[in-house]
Every structure is written in C-alpha cells, then in structure tokens.
C-alpha cells in the first residue's frame, strides 16, 4: 500500500470548496467544545478548591495547635449556620412567613473572625462555579460558531444564486459607484451589507430567508433536533444578556417548542448549563450545521454533488468515531433520504443502526437488522449485521477471514465503536488478550481516548467504558457505575423501588437519568437489558438543569450479566455501570465492591 501526500500553495476557491471548508472548520470547533466538556471540565470539578486563601494555605501553621483547633471549630459553627440558611432558601415560593426570616448568630474569637474575613474577601473574586462559567462560555461559543457558519452559507448562496440579490432595494449614490473599481466590487459590497443585515435577525428569521433564497431549504425540516437547537439559542441569549436568569423573553422563546414548564416558578431562576445539557445541545447544533451546509450545497450547486456527498459521509464517519450518537443519527437519517450508491447507503444504514442502538438499546434495531438480507452482499456486511446484534460467536468467526483478506484491520477493531460489545471476544480469539487498565485507574474509569461523548459501551473484563443513551421518554441518561456521578445530584430521592428481588445479585447496572419527565412514576426503560429498579423523588423535588425535567436513577441488568449467567463474561469482573445493590440508598450512589467485581478490585 502506498501513502501519498500533496500540498497545494493556493487553496481551493470555488464556492463549493469554501462551503465544505467552512463546515469542516465549524465541526472542528464544536468537536473541541465537546471534548473540553467531557474531559477538561470533569477534571477541574474533581479537584478541590485550591485558591490562596488563609483557609487552605500555610498561614494557619503560624498559629498554635490549640488556636488552630479553636479557629476550625468556630468556622465550623458558621458553616453549619450557613447550611441552615441554604436549606431555608430552597423554597422561595413557601407561604410560611418564618421561612423568610431564618437567621443565626455565632460567637467567634478575633482570630477566627480574621480568618473568615480573609476567606470571604478571596471568595468574592471567584465569580461563582468555575465549571459553570466554562460551560456557559462553551455554550456561547457553540452558538457563535453556528452563526459564523450561517453567515458563510448565506454568502455562498449569494455567490451562486445571483437572483437572490435581485430583490434588493438598496441604491448606490454616484459617489459610491465612483469608489468601486468594477461592478463586481459593487456587488461584493451589496452582498456584505445583505449578510450583515441578515445576521442581525433571529434564527427563525434566517429560516424564512433560507426558504426564499436557498431553494426551499428549511432548518426546521432537516432531521436535527430543532427544539433542542432553538432552546439552546434562547439560553445563550439568557446567558449573554440576563446572566442566565429566566425572563419573559426566554419563556416566550420556548413557549412554542412544546416544552412544558411552570412559568411562574421558572421565572427568575438561574438556569445552569450542565455537562449533559451542553453535550446534547452542542451535538444538535453540530448536526444542524453539517446538514444545513450539505443540503444548501446540494440544492443550489448541483454540479458539485459528489463533493457535498463526500463531506456528508466524512461527517457521519467522524461522529461515529467520536461517539456523537445524536449527531450520527441525524446525519445518517439525512444521508438515507438521498440517492446514494449501494455501498454508501449500506454504510449509512449501518451507522444509523449503530447510533440508535447506543441511544435506545439493541431492541430498538433488532427486528430491522435481523431482517437485513445480506446473502447477496460481501462478507463485510454480513459481519456488521452480527456485530450490531451482539452475536460475538459468529462475529469472531467472520473477523478472522476479514483480517486475512485485509478488508478489516486491527486498528478498525480497536477504534470503531461498532466493535465495543464483541471486541474482547475478538481479541481472545486471536490470543491477544483484553486491553489492560492503566496503572492507578478505576475499573470504571475513562481515559482521554475513551471520553464519554454519547456512547453506550459494553466492555469485557478489564475494559473501560462510559456514555449516554436515551430513555423511552426522551431523557438523556448517563452510565454511572461506582462513584462517577455526584451524590448531590440525587439529594431529592425519597426511596428506591426494586421491581425484582436483587438480594442474590452481586451487582446491578446503574444509570442516572438527567432529563426524566416525572418525579415518582416508574422510569420507562426500553434500552438494552431489563430494568430491575428505579429511584423515586420527593413530591416537591425541583427540576434539574432543564425546566420540567428531573434527575432519576434506573437499575438494570443484561442477559449475560453474572446474575443471569454466573459462569459467563463477567464471572470475575463487572461492566462499567456496575454497583453493589447493597450499597444503594436514596441520595447515595452505589459502590463497586469486591463482591460486585467478583474478585479483588484492580489497583
């Protein structure tokens, strides 16, 4: 095999090439945002506050041991009092007059008062949660990147569709005309004015303009989640112009999106930008941007159809590799609506099935994939069918032939999320063993190369996994084995309901549902596996980061877990979501014990 590289001094200048380049740059920016959200910010959250205040520096070392003890004791009393105030402030709608007059008094010495004063002075400069500030900034950046892309798409439309400028009512003065060296310069100036004016409109106004100037293309009709995108635009405006405090403009923006909220309680509330919210919204914006660039290109520049189709295929491939399952499904759905070559259509269908499997579980695709007739196709597609269905035995038999013929290589097996469920079996069949955990890592941890960006991974013994999928009610859920999520997210749980007797289960799989639509009703589960329990919230539990959505937990097992097959894959290991059900309690995440792991935990 030969490797050829070529560099051209002059970049491509055709409108189609510029459009594809703009979409690629937009994608690169959103990829970076998603990577920061999934890797950098969680690492920041894991660190304890380490500012140079008197409370966490060596300043207190200058005090005597008894003075230090007194300072910490007195500050502890202040902290306890502040905790009481915090609890009283959680229900601003309370009708109890006493709830608005809660206070406390603590007598502290001069030394403790000086220490506390230093801490308060330093804390005032922190400006709130660093993680929240970063995620708000990333949301603003994601929406801004889309706006830049839309401006470039508008410019592309004007460059290719000259008729789009014919309805302009702008007139030039003689002086202005004399300043232009040619009519092309005058047209360039007019295009710049029109694009600048368009960008000052709302996203709904952009869509109306697209329908007129873009050959009938409409963002609302593309297979991206328009509701999520519109709400993200509204929340960006809230962040930039109102400090994230819900106002009438935000409520008006989401009113027509079908999002059911209690506007009276929501108004005045500070909306947070959580990790899951930023992930879903950024993926949706990413999908819309890619789809928009391709659909406009195909609509008004048909001479470059192959270039735009190639860009779409690369986009699907990249989203699969990064495990952006919402974006993958949107792009693949659109690709399947086009007239594609047979091999392209088959690959897009496989990508779409893989995305749906990771979002909703294998049962979502089982009937369709089982009915897929691969008898007249190459072994590659029959192999994908068995891998999608999790048929490890048949997949292992076929992979050896594909590796020998060069159709598939080990890099593909290692990197393609398609192989998550059968990878360990494939490695064992080739006598290569399972990948080893890095020194010091938890059995449910995620390295930078396996960041949880929407994947539902199913590792074998010693492998790592993490991810998200979608519950039956549309809620985004994240795999949360061990202590990978915050117990604080579960503080409003009232009790745990076990729908099966799990007394003899060494482990169950735990998933935190971040956008459940109900507080106390059973959490519907049509994902992979069988639900065996769920958490119930207090009747007055507040919404999570998204209005009208609640944080719940679901406990479940798969048909090849140890409870179902004691001598199976997880005889002496456990999946990443595993927790010992004996350690589960309301408000407390379960733990991965030696009993759950089936042997001493890896160091």
N, C-alpha and C positions, 0 to 999 in steps of 0.2 A: 504494500500500500504506500502511495506517495503522499507527502504533505506539501501543499503548495500555498504560498502566501504572496500577496500582491499589495503594493501601496501605490495609490494614485495621488499625485500632487493636488489636482483640482477635484474637489468633492462634486458629487452629482448635483446638478442644479435644476433638474426637471421638477415640475410641481409634484408629481407622484413621489419622487425620491425625497423631496423635502417633507412631504406629509408623513411618509414612513419614518424618517429620521426624527420628526417631532414626536411621533407616537412612541418611538423607542426611548427618547430622552425622558418623556413623561413616565413611561414604565419604570425606567431606572430610578427615577426619583421616588416613586411610590414603593418600589422594592426596598429602597433604603429606609423609608419610613416604617414599613412593616418589620424590617429586620431590627431597627432600633427599638421598636415597640416590644418585640418578642425576646430580645437578648439584653440590650444595654439597660433599659429601664428596670426589668426584673432584678438585674444585678445591683442596681442602685437601691432598689427597695429592700434588698436583702441586707444591706449594710445599715448598721446603727448610725444614728446621727453622731458626727464626729467633729462638730464645729469647735472653735477655740474659745468656748465659754468657761467660766470658772467652775462649772459643774462637771466637766469632762476633761479638764486639763490637770496639770500637776500643782495648780495653785493651792488646792486644799491640803497638799502634802506639807505645807508650811504650818498647818495647824497641829495642835496636839491631838493625840488619839481620842481623848475624851471630847475635845471641841468638835472634831470631825463627826463623832457619833451624835453629838447634840444637833449639829447642823443638819445631818441627814434625817434625823428623827423629826425635827421641826418642819423641814421641807416636805417630808412625807405626809405630815398632817395637812399642809397646804394643798398638796396634790390630791389627797382624799377629799378635801372640801371642794376642790375644782371639779372632781368627778361627780359629786352630788349636783353641782350646778349644771354640768353637762347633761346628766340624766333628765333634769327638770326642763331643759331646753329642747328636748327631743320632740315634744308635742306642742308646737306653737298654737294649735287650734283648741287646746284644752279650755273648758269653761270654768275650771276650778280657779278662783281668784288667788288661792295660795300658791298655785304653780307659777305665778308671775312675780312672786315676792320671796323666792328662796334665796337665802344668803348664808354666810358662815363667818365666824371670827376665830382666828387662831393667834395665840400669843407666841411670838418668836423673839429670840435674842438678837442683839445687834449684828453678830457675825452671820447668822442665818439670813437676816434681812439683807445684809450687804451681798451675800452670795446670790440670793434670789433676785435682787435688783440687777446684778450683772447678767444673770441668765435672761431676764426679761428684756434688757437692752439689746442683747445679742439676738434673741429670738425675733424681735421686731424687724430685724433686717432680713429675715429668711423669706418673707413673702409667701408663706404657705407651703404646701407639699411640693417638693421639687419634682416628684414623679408626675403629679397632676399638671404642673406648669409645663413640663416637657410634652406631655400628651396633648394638652391644649395647643401648644405650638406646632406639634406634628399634624394635628387636625387642620389647623390654619394652612400649613404648608401643603397638605394634600389637596385641599380645595383650591388653593392658589395655583398649584401645578396644573389642575384641570382647567382653570381659567386661562392660563397661558396656552395650553393645548387648544382650547376652543378658539382663541384668537388666531392661532396659526391655521386652524381648519377653516375659519372664516376667510382668511387671506387666500388660502388655497382655492376656495370656492370662487372668490372674485377673480383670481388669476386665470382660472379655467373657464368659468361661466361668465363671460363678459356681459351677458344680458342682465346679470344681477345688479349691474350699476346703472342700467338704463332708466330706472325709475327715480334716480337721484334728483332732488330738487335744488341741489347746491349750484350756485352760479359763480363764475370767476370774474373778477374785475380785470380791466385791461392791464393794470399794473401787475396783478398776479400772473396773468398769461405771459407778460414780457419777462417775468422772472424764471419761467420754465424754458429749458433748452429744447424741449420737444413735447409733443402731445403725450408721449409715454410718461414723461415726468409729471405732467398734469394729472394723468390717470393714476399714477402712483400716489400722488398727494391725496386724491379723492378717495382711494382705497384706504389709506391710513386714517382719514377722517371718519369714514364709514365704520371701520373696525373699532376705532376708539369709541365712537358713539354706541355701537352695539355692545361693547364690553361694559358699559355703564348700566345696561339693562339687567333684569333679573334672569335667572336660568329659565324661567317659564317664558320670558320674552325671547330668549335665544332659541327656544324650541319652535316658537311661532315663526321666527325668521328662517330657521332651517327648513321648515316645510315649504316656504316660498322659494328660497334661493338654493336650497340643497337638493332639489329634485324630489321633494316629498319625504325626505328622511325626517324621522321624529325620534327624539331620545326616549320618549315615553313608550314607544313601540319596540324598542330594542330589548333583548332578553337580559337586561340588567335590572337589579332591584331598585326601581325608580323611587319607591317610598323611602328606602334607606338613604339614597343619594340626596333627595330633597330635604330630609330631616337633617342630614349632615351639613348641608348648605345653611339651613336655618340655625343650627347650633354653632357653626363657625361665626355667623353674624352675631350671635349671642355672646360668644367668647370675645370677639373683637370690639363690639360696641356697647356691651352691657355687663362685662365682667362675668359672664356665664349665668347671670341672674335672669330667670324666666320672666319675660314681659309679654305684653299684649301682642306685639309683632311676632314673637316666636309662636305663641298659641294660635295666632291667625294662620301662620305658615303651615302648621301641622294639622290644622283642623280638617282640611280636605284630603288628608292622606290615609284616613281610616284608622288612625292611632287613637285608641280610647284612653282618655286621661281625665282625672278630676281637676279641671282647670282652676277651681278655687284653691285647692291645696297646692297645686303645682306653681301657681304664680308667686314670684318672689323667692322661689327655691333656687339654690345654686346647682346647676347640672354638672355632674362630673364627667370626665372623659376617661373611662376605664380601659384596661388593656383589651378586653373583648369587644367593647364598643368601637375602639379605634381600629381594631383588626377588621371587623365586619364592614364598617363604613369605608375604610380605605380600599378594601378588596372590591367593594361595589363601585367606588369611584374609578378604580383601575379598570374594571371590566367595561364600564360605560365609556371611558376614554378610548380604549382599544377598539371597541365595537363602533364607536362613532367615526373614528378615523378610517376604518376599513369600509364601513357602509357608505360614507360620503365618497371615498375613492372609487368604489365600485359603481356608484350611481352616476357620477358626473365625469369620470375619467376612465371609461371602459377599455381604452387602448392599453392600459396598464393593469388589467385584471389579474394577471399572473403574479405581479409584484405585490398586489394587495392581498391576494390569497396566501402567498408565501408568508407575508407578515402576520396574518392571522394564525397560520399553522405554528409559526415560531412562538407566538404569544401563548397558545394553548400548551405547547411543549414546556415553555418556561414556567407557566403557572402550575403544571403538574409537578415539575421538579421541585418547586418551592412549596408545594402542598397548599396552594391557594385554591381551595376546593370550590368556594363560591364563585370566584372569578373563572376557574376552569369550566365549571358547568355553564356559565353564561356564554363564554366564548365558544365552547363546543356546541351548545344549542344553536347558536347563530350559524356556525360552520355547517351544521347538518341541514340548515334551511337553504343552503346554496347548492348549485350544480357542481359537484366535485368529482374528481377521478375516483375510481373504485377504492384504490388503496388509501387515498386521503380520507374518504368517507369512513372506511373501516377503522382507521386510526382515530378519527374524531369521535366515532361512536364508542370506541374502547375508552377514550379519555373521559367522555361524558358519563359512562357507566362507572368508571373509577371514582369520579367526583361524587356522584350520587351515592355510591357505596360508602364513601368516607363521611358523607353528610348524614345519611339516613340508615346505613346498615345494609348488609348484603341482601336481606329480604326485599329491599326496595327494587333490586335489579334481578333477583334470582330467576323469575319467570322469563324475562326478556332474554337474559344471557343463556339460559337453558335452551330456549327455543332458537337460538342463533345457529343456523346451519353452516357449519364450517367444512362440510365434506368436499366442496369444490374449491377450497382455498388452501393456501400453503400452510405448512405445519405451524408457522409463526402465529397465525390467528387461532388455530385450534388450541395452541398453548396459552394464548391470552385468555381464552374462554375458561380454561381450567384454573388459571391463576385467579381470575376475577371471582370465581366461585369458591376459591379456597381449597380446591382439590389438590392437596400437596403431593399425593402419591403419583397422580398422572402428570402433574407439572414437572416433577423431578425426572420422571422417565423421559419426557419430551425435551427438557432443558439440555440433557446430555447430547442429544442429536443436534440441537440448535447451536450449542457451543462448538461442537466438532465441525459443523458446516460454516461457522463464522457468522451466522445470522444474528446471534446474540453473543455478547461477551460479558466477562465478569464485572466490568465497570457498570454495564447496564443493570445487572442483577443487584449490584451494591447501591446504585444511585437512584434507580427508578422506584418510586413509591408503589408501583404495581406489585412489587415482589415482597412487600412488608410481611404478609401473612405466611409466605412459603420460603422466605429467604433462608431461615435457619435449616429447614429440611433440605434445601438445595445444597447448602454448604456441607451439611453432614454427609449427603450422598456423594459428594466429591472429596470426602475425607479432609475437609479444610476447617472443620470445627466452627463453632459460633464465635462471633466477634467478642473480644474481651472488654470488660469495663475498665475505664481509665482508673488509675490509682486514686483512691480517695473519693470516687464518685458514688452516689447512691444508686441502687439498682433501678430506681425510677427517675433518675436524673436525665437531663437533656443537654448535650453538648452544643456548641455553636453550629455545628454542621447538621444538627437534628432539631433545629428550633421549631417550636410548636406554632406553625403558621397554618392551622386549619386541617392538619392531618389526623386521621384516626389510625394509629399504628398498632400493629399486633406483633410484638416481638416474640422471639423464642427465648429460651433460657439465657440469661446473661445479656440480652439485647436491651436497648433503651428505646423509649417511645414517649410521645406526648401528643396532645392535639385537641381538636374541637370537632363537634358534629352538631347536627340539628335535631332536636326532639320533634315529636309529632305536631306540637303546637307552634312550631317555627322558632322555638327558643334556641339560642346559641348555648352550647354546653361545652365544658372542658374536662378532659380526663384529669382526675385529681387524686392519684394514689398517694399514699404516705402523707406527708405534711406539705405538699407542694402548693396549697392554697392557704389563705389566711382564715384562721378560726373566726376573726372579726366579721367576715362575710356571712357567717352563719349565726350571728348573735340573736336573731329573731326567731330561731327554730323553737318549737314548743315540744314536739316529740317525734320519735322515729316510728314509722309503721313498717313492720315486716310482713310482706304478703305471703311469705313462705317461712317454714321453720329453718332458720340458718344455724341452729345450735351445733350441728356437726360440720358446718362449713369452715374450713381453715381460713378461707379468705372470700371476700366478695369484691366485685369491681365497684368503685365509687366514681361518680361523675357529678360535678357541680353545674347545675343548670342556671345560667345567669339571666335569662330572659323569659322565665316561665310566666304564663298569663294568669296564674291562680296561686292563692296563698295556701289553701288547705285541701283542695280536691286532689285526687291521685294525679301524679305527673305521668302523662301518657308517654309510652316508650315503644316506638316501632323501630328502634335502632337494632344493631346486631345484638344477639343474645336475648336473655329473658330477665325481666325485672323481678327482683325479689324484695324490694323495699324502697321507701322514699321518706323524705322529711316533710313535716307539716309545720307551717309557720303560725305564729300568733295571729289572731284575727285582725289586729291593728298594725301588723308589720308594714313598714314603709316600702315603697318601691326601691329597686336598686338604682343603678346609674341611669337607666332608661325609664321614663314615666310609664306607669302601668305594668311594669314587668318586675318579677321577684326572683330572688336567689333561692333555689331549692336544690336538694340532692336526690339522686337516684342511685340505687344499688342494684347490681345486675350480675349475671354470670353467662358465660358462653358454654356451648355444648361440649367443649373439650377442656373446660377448666377442671381443677382437681376434684371439685365436688361432684362432677359428672363422670370423670374418668380418672380415678385415683392413680393409675399407673401410666397416665398419658404424658403430654408435653410438659405439663407443669408439676410433675411429681416432686421435683426438688428445686423449684423456682416459682416465680409468680409474675403475672403481667404488670405493666407499669401502673395500672389503676388500682392494684390490689390493696386492700386493707383488711385487718383482722376485725370481723364484726363485733368481737367482744370489746374492742376499743372505741366503738362508735357510740356517740351520745349526742343529744340535742346541743347544738352550738360547738361541738368538738369534732374535728376531723379524725377519722380513724388512723391507725398507725400500721406500718408494715412490720410485723413481729416475726420471730424465727418460726413460729407455728405457721404463719401465713406464707413465709418463704419456703418452708419445707425442709430447712436446714439452716445452719448458722448464716447470718447475713454477711454478704461480702463486705470486706473492709473498705 
